[in-house]
Amino acid sequence: MLLENLPPAADLAAYVKQYRIADFSFAGGQPPPFKAYPPRVQECLQFYPKDPEQVVLPQSGRRCPQTRVALTGQPTVVSNRHIGQNFLTLQVVFQPGQLFLLTGIPAQQLVNGYLDAEAVLGAEVARVNEQLATAASYPQMLSVVEQYLRQLVRRARGKPHPIDRIGRLMGQYPDKYPLEWFAREACLSYRQFDRKFKERMGVGPKLYRRIIRFDQAFRRKNQAPEQDWLSIALHCGYHDYQHLAKDYAAFTGHSPAAFYAIETRAPERYFGEWEV
C-alpha cells in the first residue's frame, strides 16, 4: 500500500506541482469503498496501470466514461471515485495555468471534466500507461512519466503569462490581498484579469479563492479531527460556521460533519492513511 506525494524533477518544476501515487489492493468479496473527492485547486493527468475507476458526480448524477488515462479539469463539485480491487494510479498535478500552456485548451472548457486523455493528447499516453503497468518500481514509473512530460513541454502550444504566477501566489496567500491587488500584479484591469484567469485556471478568481479556503478547511479537519467546526472555520479565514457550511453545501452537497463522516470511510482510511 502506498499513498504519497512526490516532487517533480527540477526541470519540470515550473510545469508540475507534484506527483501523487496511490497503490491499494483489497481482498475479494465486497467492493472497495468509494472516495468522495472534494474540490481542490488542481488540474491533472492521471494514469491507471491496473484497475480504472468509475467517476460519478453525485450532485448532477453524471457518470464519466471509464478510461485508462484521464485528463481532469478544475473541479468545483465533489466527485465519487469508485475504485477496483487492485488500484494503482499515478497522478500528475500541474502547476496553475500549465495545462492550458501545454495543450492550448482554455481551462474553463475542462471544468469538472474527466476526459479520455488519449482523445486529447494522442495515443502516446496509452503507451506510457502500458509501460507503467510493467514498471518494476515507483521510481521507474516516475522516470517513464517524466520522459513523456518533457516531450509534452517541448510541444507546448501556449506561452507563460503573469496570471500563472498569480495563481501560485493566490494558493499561498488566498486571503492576504484583495483581488484588485492580484490584478495589479498581473498588470491588467480587473475585467481583463477575470477573463484571463478563467482562461488559464478554469474558474474566476473569486471562486478559485473559495476553493482554496474550502480545501484548507477539509484538510484541517483531517489533521485535527478533535477540533470543532467553528475553530476550523475561523482558522481558515471564514467569518463563522455558517460561512463554512455554505461552502460545504455548494461544493459537496453536505454539511461539514456529514461530509467528514463520508471522508472517514475513504479507501485510504482502511490502511491508516488520510489526506492532509
Backbone bond lengths (Angstrom), bond angles and torsions (degrees), N, CA, C in turn:
res aa  C-N    CA-C-N  psi(-1)  N-CA   C-N-CA  omega(-1)  CA-C   N-CA-C  phi
1 M - - - 1.454 - - 1.513 109.96 -
2 L 1.308 115.96 137.16 1.462 120.15 177.35 1.519 109.13 -147.89
3 L 1.313 116.49 136.62 1.459 123.30 168.41 1.514 106.07 -140.90
4 E 1.330 116.18 105.31 1.459 118.99 -171.13 1.516 110.96 -147.99
5 N 1.335 115.61 143.16 1.454 122.97 171.87 1.526 108.71 -101.02
6 L 1.326 116.42 132.12 1.456 121.47 -175.10 1.532 109.88 -127.62
7 P 1.339 117.60 144.47 1.463 120.51 -178.82 1.526 111.37 -79.42
8 P 1.337 116.92 154.81 1.471 119.46 176.83 1.523 111.05 -81.08
9 A 1.331 115.87 167.57 1.462 121.10 171.87 1.523 109.02 -62.70
10 A 1.325 116.33 154.77 1.467 120.95 -173.66 1.522 112.34 -57.19
11 D 1.334 117.74 -37.92 1.460 120.03 -176.57 1.527 112.85 -74.46
12 L 1.340 117.26 -10.06 1.463 120.78 178.35 1.524 112.74 -109.37
13 A 1.327 117.51 -0.94 1.464 120.84 -173.80 1.522 113.17 -64.36
14 A 1.329 118.01 -25.05 1.459 120.03 177.85 1.520 111.57 -71.82
15 Y 1.334 117.29 -19.05 1.462 122.15 -175.67 1.514 113.38 -109.82
16 V 1.332 116.49 -31.35 1.460 122.07 -174.17 1.524 109.15 -117.45
17 K 1.323 115.89 127.28 1.462 120.62 177.59 1.518 110.71 -78.35
18 Q 1.333 116.19 -46.62 1.462 120.65 -179.32 1.524 109.30 -168.80
19 Y 1.322 114.45 166.39 1.454 122.00 169.03 1.523 108.09 -109.82
20 R 1.315 115.19 144.43 1.461 119.68 176.56 1.525 107.53 -124.68
21 I 1.319 116.69 121.77 1.454 121.87 177.84 1.523 108.75 -111.02
22 A 1.324 115.75 128.93 1.467 121.89 173.45 1.516 107.70 -125.44
23 D 1.307 116.45 126.91 1.461 122.10 -177.90 1.527 107.53 -135.53
24 F 1.352 116.49 103.08 1.458 122.24 -176.88 1.526 109.44 -125.25
25 S 1.318 116.90 138.16 1.461 122.31 172.65 1.521 108.29 -126.19
26 F 1.331 114.99 127.19 1.464 121.05 179.91 1.518 109.30 -113.50
27 A 1.307 116.26 143.92 1.461 121.16 177.55 1.522 109.68 -66.62
28 G 1.328 116.48 157.86 1.460 120.85 -179.88 1.512 111.99 -63.99
29 G 1.319 114.91 171.56 1.459 119.89 -177.90 1.504 110.66 110.15
30 Q 1.319 116.91 -118.52 1.452 121.03 -178.39 1.532 111.07 -68.67
31 P 1.339 118.09 144.20 1.462 120.01 177.32 1.529 110.38 -66.44
32 P 1.325 117.91 149.71 1.462 120.48 178.63 1.534 110.97 -61.19
33 P 1.324 117.49 155.89 1.467 120.01 175.93 1.526 110.58 -67.51
34 F 1.326 115.54 154.17 1.456 118.29 177.64 1.525 110.12 -85.86
35 K 1.309 114.73 159.27 1.464 122.31 176.08 1.519 108.42 -103.31
36 A 1.331 117.02 117.72 1.457 121.41 172.36 1.526 107.05 -81.75
37 Y 1.327 115.82 104.54 1.467 122.19 -170.35 1.527 108.63 -95.75
38 P 1.331 118.19 103.98 1.458 120.32 -174.37 1.523 112.33 -78.99
39 P 1.320 118.24 160.58 1.467 120.17 177.46 1.522 111.83 -58.98
40 R 1.323 114.40 142.12 1.454 123.20 171.04 1.518 105.64 -152.06
41 V 1.330 117.40 161.79 1.459 120.59 -179.20 1.518 108.54 -75.72
42 Q 1.332 116.04 102.48 1.461 119.47 177.09 1.527 111.18 -171.95
43 E 1.321 114.26 148.47 1.457 124.12 168.39 1.525 106.01 -127.70
44 C 1.325 117.28 140.15 1.460 119.73 -167.34 1.525 113.14 -137.78
45 L 1.327 113.29 156.78 1.453 123.70 162.71 1.515 105.62 -114.87
46 Q 1.333 117.07 120.92 1.462 120.35 -170.39 1.523 110.52 -124.20
47 F 1.338 115.42 125.02 1.461 123.26 -179.62 1.527 109.64 -102.45
48 Y 1.349 115.61 142.91 1.472 122.53 177.41 1.530 108.87 -127.22
49 P 1.323 119.13 86.71 1.468 120.43 -178.65 1.531 113.78 -69.19
50 K 1.324 117.95 -21.70 1.464 121.29 179.16 1.529 108.83 -111.91
51 D 1.318 117.56 -124.46 1.461 120.06 -178.56 1.528 110.37 -71.31
52 P 1.334 118.11 133.56 1.467 119.32 173.33 1.526 109.97 -74.91
53 E 1.318 116.49 176.52 1.458 119.85 176.46 1.527 109.72 -119.92
54 Q 1.323 114.48 153.22 1.462 120.99 174.92 1.520 108.10 -98.70
55 V 1.325 116.15 122.19 1.457 121.35 -177.40 1.530 109.42 -104.97
56 V 1.337 115.53 126.79 1.456 122.37 179.83 1.519 108.26 -126.16
57 L 1.340 116.41 134.06 1.463 121.06 174.33 1.518 107.43 -97.32
58 P 1.341 118.36 99.90 1.471 120.85 -169.51 1.523 114.19 -64.91
59 Q 1.344 117.79 -27.97 1.458 118.85 -176.78 1.529 112.20 -72.66
60 S 1.332 116.81 -23.22 1.464 120.35 176.67 1.522 112.45 -112.86
61 G 1.340 116.65 -15.89 1.450 120.65 -177.13 1.523 113.92 81.75
62 R 1.317 117.94 5.38 1.472 120.60 -177.45 1.518 110.82 -74.00
63 R 1.330 115.80 131.75 1.459 122.92 174.73 1.530 107.73 -105.58
64 C 1.326 116.28 123.98 1.459 120.85 -179.20 1.527 109.59 -86.73
65 P 1.328 118.23 137.47 1.462 120.22 177.91 1.532 111.12 -58.24
66 Q 1.318 115.74 139.89 1.459 119.92 178.00 1.525 110.33 -69.44
67 T 1.320 115.53 146.34 1.454 121.08 178.83 1.520 109.34 -149.59
68 R 1.315 116.69 154.73 1.457 121.31 178.94 1.524 112.81 -81.39
69 V 1.342 116.97 -23.85 1.460 121.79 175.57 1.524 106.49 -138.04
70 A 1.315 116.43 123.55 1.465 120.94 -174.70 1.516 111.27 -116.47
71 L 1.319 115.06 145.30 1.456 122.99 171.18 1.516 106.23 -111.54
72 T 1.321 116.79 118.90 1.465 120.49 -174.56 1.515 110.40 -115.82
73 G 1.338 114.96 131.74 1.450 120.80 178.53 1.513 111.84 -86.97
74 Q 1.333 115.25 -177.64 1.457 121.14 -179.49 1.529 110.43 -61.68
75 P 1.333 118.31 119.96 1.468 119.82 179.06 1.524 111.96 -83.25
76 T 1.330 115.01 141.87 1.467 120.90 173.70 1.519 111.47 -122.68
77 V 1.330 117.17 -3.88 1.466 122.23 177.06 1.519 108.31 -136.37
78 V 1.321 116.22 161.98 1.454 120.87 178.67 1.522 110.29 -69.55
79 S 1.326 116.15 146.22 1.465 121.11 171.96 1.519 108.14 -124.76
80 N 1.314 116.18 137.11 1.464 121.17 176.80 1.518 108.34 -92.17
81 R 1.336 116.36 120.72 1.464 122.56 -177.54 1.525 108.97 -103.68
82 H 1.336 116.29 109.75 1.458 122.03 179.70 1.523 108.12 -96.31
83 I 1.321 116.82 113.00 1.461 121.69 -173.08 1.526 110.53 -99.68
84 G 1.359 116.09 166.69 1.452 121.80 177.93 1.518 112.36 -91.25
85 Q 1.330 115.91 -179.29 1.463 121.09 -178.09 1.527 111.37 -65.51
86 N 1.337 116.53 -36.79 1.465 121.55 178.59 1.526 107.71 -116.53
87 F 1.307 115.24 98.42 1.461 120.91 -170.81 1.522 109.82 -113.47
88 L 1.323 114.77 122.63 1.459 121.54 175.17 1.512 107.60 -137.74
89 T 1.324 117.07 124.18 1.455 120.35 177.56 1.522 109.83 -136.87
90 L 1.307 115.04 143.77 1.454 122.08 171.32 1.531 106.30 -120.44
91 Q 1.304 115.03 117.52 1.460 122.35 -174.76 1.522 109.12 -108.70
92 V 1.324 115.96 124.35 1.463 122.14 173.91 1.526 107.09 -94.92
93 V 1.322 116.60 112.45 1.464 121.76 179.64 1.530 107.45 -97.12
94 F 1.325 116.71 114.40 1.460 120.93 -175.99 1.522 112.12 -79.63
95 Q 1.320 115.39 152.53 1.454 120.91 170.62 1.533 108.98 -66.13
96 P 1.331 118.21 155.82 1.470 120.44 -179.90 1.525 112.33 -53.44
97 G 1.319 115.03 129.48 1.461 121.28 175.43 1.511 115.44 84.25
98 Q 1.337 117.52 -8.77 1.467 118.63 -171.52 1.520 113.81 -81.78
99 L 1.321 119.21 -23.24 1.456 119.40 174.94 1.528 109.73 -66.75
100 F 1.325 117.00 -38.40 1.461 120.27 175.05 1.521 110.35 -64.10
101 L 1.323 116.99 -43.68 1.454 120.66 -179.98 1.527 110.89 -60.61
102 L 1.324 117.37 -40.95 1.459 120.93 -174.94 1.527 112.73 -77.85
103 T 1.329 117.50 -32.65 1.463 120.33 -173.86 1.521 114.16 -108.75
104 G 1.335 116.90 -24.03 1.455 120.27 -175.31 1.519 113.36 78.54
105 I 1.326 118.03 3.95 1.465 121.37 -179.61 1.531 109.02 -87.27
106 P 1.332 119.07 121.27 1.472 120.06 177.05 1.518 110.92 -53.88
107 A 1.318 116.16 129.59 1.466 120.74 -171.25 1.518 112.85 -63.87
108 Q 1.352 118.22 -27.21 1.459 118.76 -179.21 1.532 111.43 -67.81
109 Q 1.350 117.06 -19.00 1.464 119.95 176.66 1.525 112.25 -76.05
110 L 1.323 117.14 -14.37 1.465 121.54 -176.59 1.522 113.21 -105.73
111 V 1.326 118.29 -0.09 1.467 120.88 -175.99 1.532 110.22 -56.98
112 N 1.324 115.88 129.68 1.469 124.06 -177.29 1.529 112.47 59.34
113 G 1.320 116.61 18.94 1.450 120.27 179.74 1.513 112.50 -85.58
114 Y 1.326 115.05 148.37 1.465 123.35 174.21 1.514 104.66 -137.63
115 L 1.334 115.62 90.74 1.451 121.93 -167.45 1.524 112.10 -105.91
116 D 1.323 115.43 154.53 1.461 121.39 171.30 1.524 107.16 -70.52
117 A 1.338 116.70 109.03 1.466 120.65 -175.27 1.521 111.74 -62.28
118 E 1.326 117.44 -29.03 1.463 119.89 179.94 1.519 110.84 -64.07
119 A 1.338 117.56 -35.33 1.463 121.10 179.26 1.522 111.62 -68.64
120 V 1.338 116.75 -23.79 1.466 121.41 -177.65 1.523 111.44 -97.86
121 L 1.327 116.97 -43.94 1.461 121.84 -171.86 1.521 113.97 -104.16
122 G 1.337 117.59 -11.34 1.450 119.95 179.16 1.516 113.12 102.64
123 A 1.347 114.88 172.30 1.465 121.84 -173.01 1.520 112.94 -67.17
124 E 1.311 118.00 -15.33 1.468 120.06 -176.74 1.522 112.63 -61.96
125 V 1.345 116.88 -33.26 1.467 118.58 -179.95 1.519 111.00 -66.11
126 A 1.328 117.54 -32.13 1.466 120.41 176.73 1.521 110.53 -66.35
127 R 1.328 116.58 -38.79 1.478 119.60 177.99 1.522 110.90 -67.00
128 V 1.333 116.65 -36.71 1.464 119.92 175.81 1.527 110.15 -61.48
129 N 1.327 116.58 -43.27 1.464 120.07 -179.83 1.526 111.37 -63.12
130 E 1.327 116.97 -36.69 1.468 120.44 176.50 1.529 111.02 -64.18
131 Q 1.320 116.51 -38.52 1.467 119.70 177.30 1.531 111.20 -66.26
132 L 1.327 116.32 -36.50 1.466 119.47 178.30 1.528 110.89 -64.45
133 A 1.319 116.71 -35.07 1.463 120.48 -178.58 1.519 112.00 -65.19
134 T 1.337 117.40 -25.54 1.473 120.50 -178.70 1.528 112.76 -107.14
135 A 1.339 117.20 3.06 1.466 120.54 -179.66 1.527 110.11 -64.62
136 A 1.325 115.32 144.66 1.465 120.50 -175.21 1.522 112.97 -86.66
137 S 1.338 117.93 -13.51 1.464 119.82 -175.72 1.515 109.48 -158.30
138 Y 1.325 115.98 165.77 1.465 119.87 176.19 1.534 112.01 -64.65
139 P 1.336 119.85 -42.87 1.471 118.74 176.08 1.527 112.73 -58.43
140 Q 1.320 117.28 -36.33 1.458 119.29 177.38 1.523 110.84 -66.70
141 M 1.318 117.14 -37.16 1.461 120.90 176.39 1.525 110.27 -60.64
142 L 1.334 116.60 -45.58 1.463 119.95 179.50 1.526 111.08 -62.27
143 S 1.313 116.82 -39.45 1.462 120.41 179.55 1.522 110.82 -61.76
144 V 1.327 117.19 -41.94 1.469 121.51 179.33 1.529 110.24 -62.95
145 V 1.314 116.35 -46.19 1.464 120.24 -178.11 1.530 111.20 -66.85
146 E 1.323 117.15 -41.16 1.464 119.12 -178.48 1.532 111.47 -68.12
147 Q 1.295 117.29 -32.84 1.464 119.46 175.23 1.530 110.14 -61.91
148 Y 1.320 116.26 -41.91 1.471 119.89 177.35 1.534 110.95 -66.47
149 L 1.346 117.20 -43.00 1.461 120.38 -178.13 1.528 111.66 -62.47
150 R 1.303 118.31 -35.74 1.468 120.99 177.27 1.529 110.65 -63.08
151 Q 1.309 116.83 -37.21 1.462 119.98 175.54 1.526 110.45 -66.22
152 L 1.320 115.84 -40.02 1.467 120.44 179.09 1.524 110.82 -63.68
153 V 1.331 116.59 -40.58 1.469 120.83 178.74 1.525 110.43 -63.61
154 R 1.312 117.52 -40.90 1.466 120.39 179.85 1.529 111.66 -63.95
155 R 1.323 116.44 -25.81 1.471 120.14 -179.72 1.520 111.99 -100.83
156 A 1.307 117.67 14.98 1.468 121.75 -175.83 1.525 111.46 -51.57
157 R 1.321 115.68 137.28 1.459 121.60 -174.91 1.526 113.21 -97.60
158 G 1.321 117.32 -9.24 1.453 120.70 -178.66 1.514 111.83 -122.62
159 K 1.314 115.01 -174.89 1.456 121.37 179.60 1.527 109.54 -127.27
160 P 1.325 117.16 155.38 1.471 119.21 176.42 1.523 110.93 -60.84
161 H 1.332 114.79 153.35 1.466 121.28 179.97 1.527 107.80 -143.13
162 P 1.332 118.44 147.95 1.476 120.20 178.22 1.523 114.23 -53.82
163 I 1.331 117.44 -26.04 1.466 120.63 178.95 1.529 110.95 -60.18
164 D 1.335 116.96 -32.79 1.466 119.61 179.93 1.529 110.42 -60.83
165 R 1.334 116.13 -43.48 1.469 120.55 178.18 1.530 110.14 -65.83
166 I 1.327 116.60 -36.84 1.461 120.62 178.97 1.527 110.28 -63.92
167 G 1.342 117.12 -39.45 1.459 119.92 177.52 1.515 111.70 -58.97
168 R 1.335 116.11 -40.19 1.473 119.43 178.36 1.527 110.61 -69.21
169 L 1.325 116.23 -43.48 1.466 119.87 179.58 1.520 111.30 -60.02
170 M 1.327 116.19 -42.69 1.457 119.79 -179.40 1.523 110.87 -64.58
171 G 1.338 116.46 -33.75 1.455 119.21 175.92 1.513 112.58 -65.38
172 Q 1.333 116.98 -32.95 1.460 121.39 -179.85 1.524 112.49 -82.24
173 Y 1.353 116.13 -35.94 1.478 121.29 -175.43 1.531 109.82 -132.80
174 P 1.339 118.33 66.10 1.462 119.88 -173.15 1.528 114.40 -63.07
175 D 1.322 117.55 -31.47 1.463 120.30 -174.93 1.526 113.65 -115.89
176 K 1.323 117.22 4.81 1.461 119.55 -174.58 1.521 112.10 -76.57
177 Y 1.357 117.00 -33.45 1.463 121.22 -175.45 1.523 110.39 -126.62
178 P 1.343 117.61 148.97 1.464 119.68 174.45 1.527 110.32 -70.12
179 L 1.326 116.01 159.41 1.462 119.79 -177.81 1.520 111.88 -61.63
180 E 1.321 116.85 -31.02 1.467 119.91 178.69 1.528 110.99 -63.32
181 W 1.329 117.23 -31.81 1.465 120.49 177.14 1.520 110.62 -64.88
182 F 1.340 116.14 -43.30 1.471 119.72 178.26 1.528 110.54 -62.90
183 A 1.344 116.86 -38.37 1.469 119.98 178.49 1.523 110.36 -62.57
184 R 1.334 116.93 -41.88 1.467 120.00 178.86 1.532 110.63 -65.24
185 E 1.341 116.93 -38.59 1.457 120.37 178.06 1.529 111.52 -61.25
186 A 1.343 115.78 -30.63 1.465 120.27 178.68 1.524 112.10 -87.46
187 C 1.353 116.48 0.09 1.476 121.94 -179.46 1.520 111.27 59.25
188 L 1.346 116.37 43.37 1.452 122.11 -178.69 1.524 109.71 -132.65
189 S 1.332 116.01 152.76 1.452 119.34 167.89 1.522 107.96 -67.84
190 Y 1.328 117.74 163.12 1.462 117.88 -176.52 1.527 110.93 -64.32
191 R 1.332 117.68 -37.29 1.458 119.93 179.03 1.527 110.98 -63.48
192 Q 1.328 116.87 -43.88 1.463 120.73 177.28 1.531 110.92 -64.30
193 F 1.321 114.61 -40.81 1.470 120.40 179.35 1.525 110.79 -60.04
194 D 1.325 117.08 -46.48 1.456 121.46 -178.95 1.530 110.78 -62.68
195 R 1.320 117.27 -43.45 1.464 121.44 -178.68 1.529 111.47 -66.21
196 K 1.327 116.43 -46.78 1.460 120.45 -178.81 1.537 111.26 -68.21
197 F 1.327 116.18 -34.94 1.463 120.41 179.04 1.530 109.98 -62.60
198 K 1.325 117.09 -45.63 1.465 120.43 179.59 1.520 110.90 -63.17
199 E 1.332 116.81 -37.67 1.459 120.25 -179.78 1.519 112.19 -62.11
200 R 1.340 116.76 -37.95 1.476 120.85 -173.23 1.525 113.41 -100.88
201 M 1.330 118.01 -24.46 1.474 120.81 -178.17 1.529 112.85 -109.83
202 G 1.313 117.23 -16.55 1.452 120.72 177.46 1.503 114.85 99.67
203 V 1.321 117.33 -33.80 1.464 122.67 -179.21 1.523 108.43 -131.08
204 G 1.319 116.27 166.18 1.452 120.34 177.85 1.515 112.23 -71.27
205 P 1.328 117.35 163.68 1.476 119.98 -176.44 1.526 113.80 -63.15
206 K 1.335 118.57 -31.52 1.464 120.07 178.98 1.519 110.77 -65.70
207 L 1.317 116.61 -47.39 1.454 120.45 179.55 1.529 111.03 -67.70
208 Y 1.317 116.47 -38.40 1.469 121.63 177.68 1.529 110.15 -56.65
209 R 1.315 115.70 -45.15 1.466 119.75 -179.42 1.526 111.35 -68.37
210 R 1.319 117.29 -36.23 1.473 120.02 176.31 1.521 111.24 -62.53
211 I 1.341 116.41 -40.87 1.465 120.09 -179.77 1.525 110.37 -64.84
212 I 1.324 117.09 -40.44 1.471 120.58 177.91 1.523 110.37 -60.51
213 R 1.322 116.96 -46.52 1.461 120.91 -178.21 1.532 110.85 -65.72
214 F 1.328 116.40 -42.53 1.469 119.81 176.91 1.526 111.36 -60.06
215 D 1.327 116.69 -44.31 1.470 120.69 -179.54 1.524 110.90 -63.04
216 Q 1.329 116.86 -36.37 1.459 119.94 176.81 1.525 110.87 -62.47
217 A 1.336 116.26 -41.09 1.467 120.14 179.73 1.531 110.98 -67.55
218 F 1.330 116.93 -42.47 1.467 121.65 177.61 1.526 110.86 -57.02
219 R 1.322 116.68 -47.24 1.460 120.58 -177.44 1.530 111.44 -73.48
220 R 1.334 116.22 -32.95 1.462 119.68 177.86 1.525 110.98 -61.08
221 K 1.335 116.60 -41.48 1.468 119.66 179.07 1.521 110.67 -64.95
222 N 1.328 117.08 -37.42 1.468 119.62 177.04 1.525 111.62 -65.47
223 Q 1.337 116.06 -36.56 1.465 120.52 -179.85 1.515 111.80 -72.71
224 A 1.345 116.07 -36.56 1.463 120.58 -174.99 1.527 109.45 -132.93
225 P 1.336 117.89 72.24 1.471 119.97 -175.36 1.522 113.93 -61.85
226 E 1.324 116.70 -20.54 1.468 119.16 179.57 1.528 112.65 -78.38
227 Q 1.323 117.12 -12.86 1.466 121.10 -176.50 1.531 110.40 -76.31
228 D 1.332 116.86 137.80 1.465 120.05 -179.18 1.528 109.99 -76.17
229 W 1.330 115.42 161.41 1.468 120.59 -172.68 1.519 113.14 -68.79
230 L 1.329 118.32 -32.20 1.464 119.60 177.57 1.523 110.22 -64.30
231 S 1.327 117.34 -43.93 1.468 120.75 178.40 1.526 110.95 -61.84
232 I 1.334 116.83 -41.27 1.465 120.46 178.11 1.517 110.13 -63.75
233 A 1.337 116.56 -43.28 1.466 120.69 179.88 1.528 110.75 -58.58
234 L 1.292 117.59 -48.79 1.469 121.09 -177.82 1.524 110.70 -67.57
235 H 1.319 117.65 -38.20 1.474 121.67 179.58 1.518 111.01 -62.32
236 C 1.332 116.99 -34.01 1.470 121.27 -174.97 1.531 113.18 -96.45
237 G 1.331 117.78 10.15 1.452 120.35 173.16 1.512 115.80 93.52
238 Y 1.338 117.93 9.48 1.461 120.36 175.21 1.527 109.91 -81.79
239 H 1.343 115.44 154.31 1.472 119.42 179.69 1.522 111.30 -70.36
240 D 1.344 116.02 -39.50 1.458 121.13 -177.80 1.524 108.50 -163.57
241 Y 1.320 116.55 -176.50 1.462 120.31 -178.75 1.526 111.50 -62.79
242 Q 1.330 117.81 -40.58 1.463 120.32 -177.59 1.524 111.69 -62.09
243 H 1.313 115.83 -35.34 1.473 120.77 176.91 1.534 109.36 -61.89
244 L 1.325 117.20 -44.78 1.460 122.01 177.21 1.526 110.81 -64.43
245 A 1.317 117.04 -45.37 1.469 121.33 -177.74 1.524 111.18 -62.23
246 K 1.323 117.34 -33.73 1.469 120.91 178.04 1.521 111.08 -63.19
247 D 1.341 116.69 -42.18 1.465 119.68 178.14 1.523 111.33 -68.85
248 Y 1.320 117.54 -39.88 1.466 119.56 177.18 1.527 110.77 -60.00
249 A 1.328 116.90 -42.81 1.459 120.20 179.55 1.530 110.73 -63.88
250 A 1.338 116.98 -41.12 1.462 120.91 -178.47 1.521 111.96 -68.63
251 F 1.322 117.20 -41.18 1.463 121.22 -172.66 1.532 113.95 -89.53
252 T 1.338 117.40 -27.08 1.470 119.86 -175.53 1.524 113.93 -122.86
253 G 1.332 117.01 -19.16 1.456 119.78 -174.61 1.514 113.36 80.27
254 H 1.334 117.47 11.45 1.461 122.06 -176.60 1.530 110.34 -134.43
255 S 1.326 115.30 164.60 1.458 120.36 168.93 1.523 108.54 -73.26
256 P 1.343 118.57 162.79 1.473 119.40 176.56 1.528 113.47 -54.75
257 A 1.329 117.06 -45.61 1.466 119.69 -177.71 1.521 111.22 -66.40
258 A 1.332 117.21 -40.83 1.467 120.39 -178.92 1.522 110.94 -65.99
259 F 1.330 117.16 -40.31 1.462 118.32 -179.51 1.524 110.31 -71.89
260 Y 1.309 118.14 -35.49 1.470 119.48 177.06 1.526 110.38 -63.27
261 A 1.334 117.27 -36.93 1.472 120.01 177.21 1.524 110.43 -62.17
262 I 1.327 117.47 -38.44 1.472 121.00 176.30 1.529 109.73 -66.05
263 E 1.339 116.56 -42.42 1.467 121.68 -178.59 1.521 111.24 -61.14
264 T 1.329 118.17 -34.13 1.468 120.18 -178.40 1.530 112.68 -69.92
265 R 1.340 116.63 -8.23 1.472 120.35 176.85 1.526 111.65 -106.86
266 A 1.327 117.88 15.07 1.467 121.98 179.94 1.528 110.54 -65.58
267 P 1.330 118.05 155.46 1.480 120.36 -176.66 1.524 113.90 -54.67
268 E 1.349 116.76 -41.01 1.461 118.67 -175.94 1.523 112.53 -66.54
269 R 1.348 117.04 -21.76 1.464 120.45 179.41 1.529 111.77 -64.88
270 Y 1.318 115.95 -27.98 1.460 119.78 179.42 1.527 111.93 -67.26
271 F 1.334 116.46 -15.41 1.462 121.34 179.86 1.534 111.45 -113.29
272 G 1.338 115.91 14.17 1.454 120.07 177.21 1.519 114.01 76.99
273 E 1.340 117.89 22.94 1.459 122.28 -179.87 1.528 109.72 -118.68
274 W 1.331 115.69 158.43 1.463 120.74 174.10 1.522 108.81 -158.76
275 E 1.334 115.03 162.73 1.462 120.24 -178.99 1.520 110.22 -77.76
276 V 1.343 116.06 131.09 1.469 120.92 175.88 1.518 108.85 -134.64
